[in-house]
Amino acid sequence: MKRLLPLALLIAAPLAGSAQDSDSDRKVTVHGSVQVDALFPEEDAAIGTEKYKEKFLGNVYANAGLFSKYVDAGLRVEYLQHPLPGFERDFKGWGIPNFYATGKYKGFQLTAGDFYEQFGSGFILRTYEERALGIDNSIRGGRLKVDALPGFRFTVLGGLQRRYWDWTVNSRLYGADVEWDMQQHIRRLREHDISWTWGVSWVAKHQAYKESDRIYTIQGDDFAYLRLPKTVSAFDFRTQFYKGGLNVLAEVALKGNDPSFDNNYTFRNGSAVMLSASYSQSGWSAQVQAKRSEDMSFRSRRSQEGISAFINNMPAFAYQHTYSLAAMYPYATQAAPGEWALQGNFAYTFKRRTALGGKYGTKLRLNVSYIRGIDREGEWKTGNTALYGTDGQKTRFFGWGPLYYTDLNLQFEKKFSRVFSLNAMYMYQRYNKTVIEGEGGMINANIAVAEGKFRCSDKVTLRTELQYLATKQDKGDWAYGLVEVSILPYLMVGASDQWNCGNVKGQREHYYMFNVTGNYRNNRLMLGYGRTRAGYNCSGGVCRYVPATRGFQLSYNYNF
């Protein structure tokens, strides 16, 4: 019976959508979607695939929402009983994990049920859904938003945080946020078209103490257990300034001592400081950012490992690449030990009909990321029991530790004619695999990418990619090629191969992939067959390990 649930969802969702389409003038509308991602796995010893008892692995989501002037309501059904490879063990299950109702009247909005929220940049609170990573840390409870006073926005909330299929009453979250837009109250700011906002946030987690939660440490010849704080508070202060093309953001977060698995159960306060400035004008833009964070791992469950139960999210100051080989060594934010992160980018467009712009113009973009650890006494290592119950290792605010990550990439975009355009990129990367993955040392890589698009006709486009990654570390060099034909508006066919050409003989595997994608109205279906290499899938500084696979792939999306 459970195996029939995905099929039932696929049938029911279009019927719900068509029922609303018959009367477009109704004040109440229904919207929703269905998403199915499936794999029919095959064993492949050469690339180290796992063995599966199931012939079908898949993640199925279906959600529907009702929207009106005064009331919104919705729910989501998830069928993850046989999930895709690489998700944490507790990810498995099925049910209705998300439902909500929101009442709206003038400047007031009250939500009961499951919701997502972010204060500031997310340093102390960010709940969100990222299906590719298996993250859904929504809050089940209540939230009130008030936007009734000119220039002020208030938010208060409380509830239980979701961790897969568990909402334990032993761990509760509370929070409040206020933002003030000075432009609404200061005439001179309005006259000079200046926007200046201030924000303050507070978040507290309360985890009831249980006998099974005791953390023991050795004191002399005896064992003693730590007296862990039941309630931990965090505060965030920020200000943002806009004037013309100038945008400046400064933000500071402070967290009380929060002994946890991530920080070796040390009683040390956490902190994060960020400064970001950007400027843009017609034809060019620039941005510089700096961030220092220390002991900012903030979970609703202190002994949790992996990527679940996070209350906050520390944004990664690393460019998120979409090209396959450029994304082979992605950076994961080091929230517990802390980091110094610097990032900058500069973009310039050479105008049309100039020496460098040519007939159609030329775009150049330079991105730089530089991330190091913070200077501390001794080497950081998770699971260091000698630190249990202490104030942790001493650190210097402006001191830099070992190099974690470097990315310098230059991107080139140019349209040469009505039928041909080229994107090219060179990237230099240093990746501390020991810090980010646990072992492997420092990897130095040079990556080159060329992507060409040929417009064969008004409806047919040919896209090709050639990529090469050169390194003397890890598994050596990689080469990648792709050919893709799209026929508007319905069809796309592609074939690609990722070859580990620099590995030792006998392990120079090809990771081939063939796929066909069709679009019709609100439906999108992708069918594919091939191999995928083992590696990390990352988004926003959070990474999930995905094992190697081979087999048929299916992806279906429907929106109504």
C-alpha positions as CSV (number, residue, x, y, z in Angstrom):
1,M,0.0,0.0,0.0
2,K,2.8,2.4,0.9
3,R,4.4,1.9,-2.5
4,L,1.2,3.1,-4.2
5,L,1.4,6.5,-2.4
6,P,3.7,8.2,-5.0
7,L,1.3,7.2,-7.8
8,A,-1.7,8.5,-5.9
9,L,0.0,11.8,-5.4
10,L,0.7,12.2,-9.1
11,I,-2.9,11.5,-10.0
12,A,-4.5,13.7,-7.3
13,A,-2.3,16.8,-7.9
14,P,-3.4,17.5,-11.5
15,L,-7.0,17.0,-10.6
16,A,-6.7,19.6,-7.8
17,G,-5.1,22.1,-10.1
18,S,-7.7,21.6,-12.9
19,A,-10.5,22.2,-10.5
20,Q,-9.2,25.7,-9.8
21,D,-8.5,26.5,-13.5
22,S,-12.2,26.5,-14.3
23,D,-12.8,29.8,-12.6
24,S,-10.0,32.2,-12.8
25,D,-12.0,35.0,-11.2
26,R,-12.3,33.3,-7.8
27,K,-10.8,35.2,-4.9
28,V,-9.5,31.9,-3.5
29,T,-6.7,30.2,-5.4
30,V,-4.9,26.8,-5.1
31,H,-1.4,26.3,-6.1
32,G,0.9,23.3,-5.6
33,S,3.5,21.0,-7.1
34,V,4.7,17.4,-7.3
35,Q,8.3,16.4,-7.5
36,V,9.6,12.9,-8.0
37,D,13.3,12.0,-8.2
38,A,14.1,8.3,-8.7
39,L,16.9,5.9,-9.3
40,F,16.7,2.3,-10.5
41,P,20.1,1.2,-9.2
42,E,22.6,-1.2,-10.7
43,E,25.7,-2.6,-9.1
44,D,29.1,-1.5,-10.5
45,A,32.1,-2.7,-8.6
46,A,34.5,-0.6,-10.7
47,I,33.2,2.7,-9.3
48,G,32.3,1.3,-5.8
49,T,28.5,1.5,-5.9
50,E,26.6,0.2,-2.8
51,K,24.4,-2.8,-2.8
52,Y,20.7,-2.2,-2.6
53,K,17.8,-4.6,-1.8
54,E,15.3,-2.2,-3.4
55,K,14.9,-2.0,-7.2
56,F,13.5,1.5,-6.8
57,L,14.9,4.4,-4.8
58,G,13.2,7.7,-4.8
59,N,12.2,10.9,-3.1
60,V,8.6,12.1,-3.6
61,Y,7.1,15.4,-2.6
62,A,3.7,16.9,-3.1
63,N,2.4,20.1,-1.7
64,A,-0.7,22.2,-2.1
65,G,-1.6,25.6,-0.8
66,L,-4.8,27.7,-0.6
67,F,-4.4,31.5,-0.8
68,S,-6.8,34.3,-0.2
69,K,-6.9,37.9,1.0
70,Y,-7.1,37.0,4.6
71,V,-6.2,33.3,5.0
72,D,-3.5,31.1,3.6
73,A,-3.2,27.4,4.3
74,G,-1.2,24.5,3.0
75,L,0.4,21.1,3.5
76,R,3.1,18.9,2.1
77,V,3.2,15.1,1.7
78,E,6.6,13.4,1.6
79,Y,7.3,9.8,0.6
80,L,10.9,9.0,1.5
81,Q,10.5,5.4,2.5
82,H,13.1,4.3,0.0
83,P,15.2,7.4,-0.4
84,L,18.0,8.1,-2.9
85,P,21.5,7.2,-1.8
86,G,23.5,9.4,0.5
87,F,20.9,10.8,2.9
88,E,21.3,10.3,6.6
89,R,19.6,7.3,8.2
90,D,16.8,9.2,9.9
91,F,15.8,10.8,6.6
92,K,13.8,7.7,5.8
93,G,10.0,7.8,6.3
94,W,6.7,9.2,5.0
95,G,3.8,11.3,6.1
96,I,2.7,14.9,6.3
97,P,5.5,16.8,8.0
98,N,4.5,20.3,7.0
99,F,1.1,22.0,7.4
100,Y,0.2,25.5,8.3
101,A,-2.5,28.2,8.4
102,T,-1.8,31.9,8.2
103,G,-4.3,34.7,9.0
104,K,-3.6,38.2,7.6
105,Y,-5.3,41.4,8.5
106,K,-3.8,44.8,7.6
107,G,-0.3,44.9,9.1
108,F,-0.7,41.7,11.1
109,Q,0.1,38.1,10.1
110,L,-0.3,35.1,12.4
111,T,0.9,31.6,11.5
112,A,0.2,28.3,13.2
113,G,1.8,25.1,12.1
114,D,5.1,24.7,10.3
115,F,7.0,27.6,8.9
116,Y,10.4,28.9,7.8
117,E,12.2,32.0,9.1
118,Q,15.4,33.9,8.8
119,F,16.8,36.7,10.9
120,G,19.4,38.9,9.3
121,S,22.0,36.9,7.4
122,G,21.0,33.7,9.2
123,F,23.8,33.8,11.8
124,I,21.5,32.9,14.7
125,L,18.4,31.7,12.8
126,R,17.7,30.3,9.4
127,T,15.2,27.6,8.9
128,Y,14.7,26.4,5.3
129,E,14.2,23.5,2.9
130,E,16.9,22.3,0.6
131,R,15.8,19.0,-0.9
132,A,19.1,18.2,-2.6
133,L,20.8,18.1,0.8
134,G,17.9,16.6,2.7
135,I,17.5,19.6,4.9
136,D,14.2,20.7,6.3
137,N,14.6,22.4,9.7
138,S,11.3,24.1,9.9
139,I,9.7,25.2,13.1
140,R,6.3,23.8,14.3
141,G,4.6,26.3,16.5
142,G,3.4,29.9,16.1
143,R,4.7,33.1,14.6
144,L,3.4,36.7,14.6
145,K,4.6,39.3,12.2
146,V,3.6,42.9,12.6
147,D,4.1,45.6,9.9
148,A,1.5,48.0,11.1
149,L,3.8,50.8,12.3
150,P,5.6,52.9,9.6
151,G,9.3,52.0,9.4
152,F,9.1,49.1,11.8
153,R,8.7,45.3,11.3
154,F,8.4,42.9,14.3
155,T,8.5,39.1,14.4
156,V,8.0,36.8,17.4
157,L,8.0,33.0,17.2
158,G,8.2,29.8,19.2
159,G,8.0,26.1,18.6
160,L,9.7,22.8,18.0
161,Q,12.3,22.3,15.3
162,R,11.9,19.5,12.8
163,R,14.6,16.9,12.5
164,Y,13.5,14.5,9.8
165,W,10.5,12.8,11.3
166,D,11.0,13.9,14.9
167,W,9.7,17.0,16.7
168,T,10.9,16.3,20.2
169,V,9.3,18.3,23.0
170,N,12.6,18.3,24.9
171,S,14.1,20.9,22.6
172,R,12.2,24.2,22.0
173,L,13.0,27.4,20.1
174,Y,12.0,31.0,20.8
175,G,12.9,34.1,18.9
176,A,12.2,37.8,18.2
177,D,13.3,40.3,15.6
178,V,12.8,44.0,15.0
179,E,13.9,46.0,12.0
180,W,13.8,49.8,11.7
181,D,13.9,51.7,8.4
182,M,15.2,55.1,9.2
183,Q,14.0,56.6,5.9
184,Q,10.4,56.4,7.1
185,H,11.2,58.8,10.0
186,I,14.1,61.1,8.7
187,R,13.2,63.5,6.0
188,R,16.8,64.2,4.8
189,L,17.3,60.5,4.1
190,R,14.3,60.5,1.8
191,E,15.4,63.7,0.1
192,H,18.8,62.2,-0.7
193,D,17.3,58.8,-1.6
194,I,19.1,57.0,1.1
195,S,17.9,53.8,2.7
196,W,19.3,52.9,6.1
197,T,18.0,50.1,8.2
198,W,18.9,48.6,11.6
199,G,18.0,45.2,13.0
200,V,18.2,43.3,16.3
201,S,17.4,39.7,16.8
202,W,17.2,37.2,19.7
203,V,16.9,33.5,19.6
204,A,16.9,31.0,22.5
205,K,16.9,27.2,22.5
206,H,15.8,25.2,25.5
207,Q,16.8,21.6,25.7
208,A,15.5,19.7,28.7
209,Y,18.0,17.7,30.6
210,K,17.7,13.9,30.5
211,E,19.7,11.2,32.2
212,S,20.6,9.7,28.8
213,D,22.1,13.1,27.7
214,R,24.8,13.1,30.3
215,I,28.3,13.8,29.0
216,Y,31.1,12.4,31.1
217,T,34.7,13.7,31.5
218,I,37.6,12.4,33.5
219,Q,38.8,14.3,36.5
220,G,41.8,12.7,38.0
221,D,40.9,9.0,38.6
222,D,37.1,9.7,38.6
223,F,34.4,10.2,36.1
224,A,32.2,13.3,36.3
225,Y,29.4,14.5,34.2
226,L,29.1,18.0,32.8
227,R,26.5,20.4,34.0
228,L,25.2,21.6,30.6
229,P,23.1,24.7,30.2
230,K,19.4,24.1,29.5
231,T,18.9,27.4,27.8
232,V,21.3,29.1,25.3
233,S,20.6,32.5,23.9
234,A,22.0,34.2,20.8
235,F,21.8,37.9,19.6
236,D,22.3,39.5,16.3
237,F,22.9,43.2,15.5
238,R,23.0,44.6,12.0
239,T,22.8,47.7,9.9
240,Q,22.5,48.2,6.1
241,F,23.0,51.3,4.1
242,Y,21.9,52.0,0.5
243,K,22.7,55.0,-1.6
244,G,22.6,54.8,-5.4
245,G,24.8,51.9,-6.4
246,L,26.4,51.6,-2.9
247,N,25.3,48.9,-0.5
248,V,27.1,48.4,2.9
249,L,26.1,45.7,5.4
250,A,27.6,45.2,8.9
251,E,26.5,42.4,11.2
252,V,27.6,41.0,14.5
253,A,26.3,37.9,16.2
254,L,26.9,36.7,19.8
255,K,26.0,33.3,21.2
256,G,26.2,32.1,24.8
257,N,28.3,29.1,25.9
258,D,26.8,26.1,24.1
259,P,28.6,22.8,24.9
260,S,28.0,20.4,22.0
261,F,29.4,17.6,20.1
262,D,30.6,20.1,17.4
263,N,32.7,22.1,19.8
264,N,34.0,19.3,22.0
265,Y,31.6,20.2,24.8
266,T,33.5,23.4,25.6
267,F,32.0,26.3,27.6
268,R,33.0,29.1,25.2
269,N,30.9,31.9,23.8
270,G,30.4,32.0,20.1
271,S,30.7,35.1,17.8
272,A,30.5,36.2,14.2
273,V,31.4,39.5,12.6
274,M,30.7,40.3,8.9
275,L,31.3,43.4,6.8
276,S,30.1,43.6,3.2
277,A,30.3,46.4,0.7
278,S,29.3,46.5,-3.0
279,Y,29.0,49.1,-5.7
280,S,27.4,48.9,-9.1
281,Q,27.1,51.3,-12.1
282,S,26.1,50.7,-15.6
283,G,28.5,48.3,-17.1
284,W,30.4,47.3,-14.0
285,S,30.1,46.1,-10.4
286,A,32.3,45.3,-7.4
287,Q,31.9,43.6,-4.0
288,V,34.2,42.9,-1.1
289,Q,33.3,40.9,2.0
290,A,35.0,39.8,5.2
291,K,33.7,37.5,7.9
292,R,35.2,36.0,11.1
293,S,33.3,33.4,13.0
294,E,34.1,31.2,16.0
295,D,32.1,28.5,17.7
296,M,28.9,29.4,15.8
297,S,27.6,25.8,15.4
298,F,24.0,26.3,16.9
299,R,21.8,23.2,17.0
300,S,18.6,22.4,18.8
301,R,20.2,19.1,19.9
302,R,23.6,19.4,21.5
303,S,24.8,15.9,20.7
304,Q,23.7,15.7,17.1
305,E,26.1,15.0,14.3
306,G,25.8,15.4,10.6
307,I,23.9,18.2,8.8
308,S,20.6,18.1,10.7
309,A,19.1,20.1,13.7
310,F,20.9,23.3,12.9
311,I,19.1,26.5,14.0
312,N,21.4,28.8,12.1
313,N,23.4,28.8,8.9
314,M,26.8,30.4,8.4
315,P,27.0,31.6,4.8
316,A,29.9,30.3,2.8
317,F,32.2,33.0,1.4
318,A,33.0,30.8,-1.6
319,Y,31.8,31.1,-5.2
320,Q,29.2,28.3,-5.9
321,H,30.2,26.8,-9.2
322,T,27.8,25.0,-11.6
323,Y,30.3,23.5,-14.0
324,S,31.0,19.9,-13.0
325,L,34.7,19.9,-12.5
326,A,34.8,23.4,-11.0
327,A,32.4,22.0,-8.4
328,M,34.4,18.9,-7.7
329,Y,36.0,20.3,-4.5
330,P,33.3,22.5,-2.9
331,Y,33.8,24.3,0.4
332,A,31.8,23.5,3.5
333,T,31.7,26.3,6.2
334,Q,33.6,25.4,9.3
335,A,31.2,26.8,11.9
336,A,32.5,25.1,15.1
337,P,36.2,25.7,14.9
338,G,35.6,29.0,13.1
339,E,37.2,30.7,10.2
340,W,38.4,33.9,8.6
341,A,36.8,34.3,5.2
342,L,37.4,37.0,2.5
343,Q,35.6,37.2,-0.8
344,G,35.6,39.7,-3.6
345,N,34.3,39.9,-7.2
346,F,34.5,42.4,-10.0
347,A,32.5,42.4,-13.2
348,Y,32.9,44.6,-16.2
349,T,31.1,44.7,-19.6
350,F,33.0,46.1,-22.6
351,K,30.5,48.1,-24.6
352,R,29.3,47.1,-28.1
353,R,31.3,48.4,-31.0
354,T,34.5,48.9,-29.1
355,A,37.9,47.2,-29.6
356,L,37.3,44.7,-26.8
357,G,33.5,44.7,-26.9
358,G,33.2,43.8,-30.6
359,K,29.8,43.8,-32.2
360,Y,27.8,42.3,-29.3
361,G,29.9,43.3,-26.2
362,T,32.1,41.3,-23.9
363,K,31.6,40.4,-20.2
364,L,34.4,39.7,-17.8
365,R,34.1,38.6,-14.1
366,L,36.8,38.0,-11.5
367,N,35.9,36.1,-8.3
368,V,38.3,35.6,-5.4
369,S,37.7,33.5,-2.2
370,Y,40.3,33.2,0.6
371,I,39.4,31.3,3.8
372,R,41.7,30.3,6.7
373,G,41.2,29.0,10.2
374,I,41.5,31.2,13.2
375,D,44.7,31.3,15.2
376,R,44.4,29.0,18.3
377,E,46.5,27.1,20.8
378,G,46.9,23.6,19.5
379,E,45.3,21.8,16.6
380,W,41.5,21.6,16.3
381,K,40.0,18.2,16.2
382,T,36.4,17.1,16.7
383,G,36.1,14.5,19.4
384,N,39.0,15.8,21.5
385,T,37.8,14.5,24.9
386,A,40.6,16.4,26.7
387,L,38.7,19.6,26.0
388,Y,35.4,18.4,27.5
389,G,34.2,20.8,30.2
390,T,36.9,23.4,29.5
391,D,36.7,26.9,28.0
392,G,38.3,25.6,24.9
393,Q,41.5,26.6,23.2
394,K,42.6,30.2,23.4
395,T,42.3,32.2,20.2
396,R,43.4,35.6,18.8
397,F,40.8,37.7,17.1
398,F,43.0,38.9,14.2
399,G,45.2,35.8,14.1
400,W,45.0,33.5,11.1
401,G,45.3,29.7,11.2
402,P,45.9,27.1,8.5
403,L,44.6,27.7,4.9
404,Y,41.2,26.1,4.3
405,Y,40.3,27.1,0.8
406,T,41.3,29.4,-2.1
407,D,39.4,30.0,-5.3
408,L,40.5,32.5,-8.0
409,N,38.5,32.3,-11.2
410,L,38.2,34.5,-14.3
411,Q,35.1,34.2,-16.4
412,F,34.7,35.4,-20.0
413,E,31.3,35.7,-21.9
414,K,31.1,36.8,-25.5
415,K,28.6,36.5,-28.3
416,F,30.6,36.3,-31.6
417,S,27.7,36.2,-34.0
418,R,23.9,35.7,-34.2
419,V,24.4,32.0,-34.0
420,F,27.4,31.4,-31.8
421,S,28.4,32.5,-28.2
422,L,31.2,31.3,-25.9
423,N,31.6,31.2,-22.1
424,A,35.1,30.4,-20.8
425,M,36.6,30.2,-17.4
426,Y,40.0,29.6,-15.8
427,M,40.1,28.7,-12.1
428,Y,42.9,28.2,-9.6
429,Q,41.9,26.3,-6.4
430,R,43.5,25.2,-3.1
431,Y,41.3,22.8,-1.1
432,N,42.3,21.6,2.4
433,K,40.7,18.2,2.2
434,T,41.8,17.2,5.6
435,V,39.9,20.0,7.3
436,I,36.8,19.8,5.1
437,E,36.5,16.1,4.6
438,G,38.7,14.6,7.4
439,E,41.6,13.4,5.3
440,G,43.5,13.9,2.1
441,G,45.8,16.8,2.6
442,M,46.0,20.0,0.5
443,I,44.8,19.8,-3.1
444,N,46.1,22.3,-5.7
445,A,44.0,22.3,-8.9
446,N,43.9,24.3,-12.2
447,I,40.6,24.1,-14.0
448,A,39.7,25.3,-17.5
449,V,36.2,25.4,-19.0
450,A,34.8,26.3,-22.4
451,E,31.1,26.3,-23.2
452,G,29.8,27.0,-26.7
453,K,26.2,27.6,-27.9
454,F,25.3,27.2,-31.5
455,R,21.9,28.5,-32.6
456,C,21.0,26.1,-35.4
457,S,17.6,27.6,-36.0
458,D,14.9,29.6,-34.2
459,K,14.0,26.4,-32.3
460,V,17.1,24.2,-32.3
461,T,20.2,25.0,-30.1
462,L,23.4,22.9,-29.7
463,R,25.4,23.4,-26.5
464,T,28.8,21.9,-25.9
465,E,31.1,21.9,-22.8
466,L,34.8,21.0,-22.5
467,Q,36.4,21.0,-19.1
468,Y,39.7,19.9,-17.7
469,L,40.9,19.7,-14.1
470,A,44.7,19.3,-13.5
471,T,46.1,18.2,-10.1
472,K,48.9,16.1,-8.8
473,Q,46.9,15.2,-5.6
474,D,43.9,13.1,-4.8
475,K,42.8,11.1,-7.9
476,G,44.7,13.1,-10.4
477,D,43.4,14.8,-13.6
478,W,39.8,14.8,-14.8
479,A,38.3,15.6,-18.3
480,Y,34.7,16.3,-19.0
481,G,32.7,16.7,-22.2
482,L,29.1,17.4,-22.9
483,V,26.9,17.6,-26.0
484,E,23.3,18.8,-25.6
485,V,20.6,19.6,-28.2
486,S,17.4,21.5,-27.2
487,I,14.4,21.7,-29.5
488,L,12.0,24.5,-28.3
489,P,9.7,24.3,-26.5
490,Y,9.4,20.6,-25.7
491,L,12.6,18.5,-25.9
492,M,16.2,18.4,-24.8
493,V,18.7,15.5,-25.4
494,G,22.2,15.3,-23.9
495,A,25.2,13.1,-23.4
496,S,28.2,13.6,-21.2
497,D,31.3,11.8,-20.0
498,Q,33.5,12.6,-17.0
499,W,36.8,10.7,-17.3
500,N,39.3,10.3,-14.4
501,C,42.2,10.3,-16.9
502,G,44.9,11.1,-14.3
503,N,44.3,8.3,-11.9
504,V,46.5,5.2,-11.7
505,K,46.1,2.6,-14.4
506,G,43.2,0.3,-13.9
507,Q,41.2,3.1,-12.1
508,R,40.7,5.6,-14.9
509,E,37.0,5.3,-14.9
510,H,34.5,7.0,-17.3
511,Y,31.3,8.4,-15.7
512,Y,29.0,8.6,-18.7
513,M,25.4,10.0,-18.7
514,F,22.7,10.1,-21.3
515,N,19.4,11.9,-20.7
516,V,16.3,13.1,-22.4
517,T,14.1,15.9,-21.0
518,G,10.6,16.8,-22.1
519,N,8.4,19.8,-21.2
520,Y,4.7,20.1,-21.8
521,R,2.6,22.8,-20.2
522,N,3.2,22.5,-16.5
523,N,5.0,19.1,-16.7
524,R,8.7,18.3,-16.9
525,L,10.1,14.8,-17.3
526,M,13.7,13.8,-17.4
527,L,14.9,10.2,-18.1
528,G,18.6,9.3,-17.9
529,Y,21.0,6.4,-17.7
530,G,24.6,6.4,-16.6
531,R,27.1,6.6,-13.8
532,T,27.7,9.3,-11.2
533,R,30.9,9.6,-9.2
534,A,31.1,9.8,-5.5
535,G,31.4,13.3,-4.1
536,Y,29.9,16.1,-2.2
537,N,26.8,18.1,-3.1
538,C,26.9,21.5,-1.5
539,S,24.7,24.6,-1.2
540,G,25.3,27.6,1.1
541,G,28.2,26.1,2.8
542,V,26.4,22.9,3.8
543,C,27.5,19.6,2.1
544,R,26.1,16.1,1.8
545,Y,28.2,13.1,0.7
546,V,26.7,11.3,-2.3
547,P,28.0,7.8,-3.1
548,A,28.7,6.6,-6.6
549,T,25.8,5.2,-8.5
550,R,24.8,3.6,-11.8
551,G,21.4,3.0,-13.2
552,F,18.3,4.6,-14.7
553,Q,17.3,8.0,-13.4
554,L,13.9,9.7,-13.5
555,S,12.9,13.2,-12.5
556,Y,9.3,14.5,-12.8
557,N,8.0,18.0,-11.8
558,Y,4.4,19.3,-12.1
559,N,3.2,22.7,-11.0
560,F,-0.4,23.8,-10.8
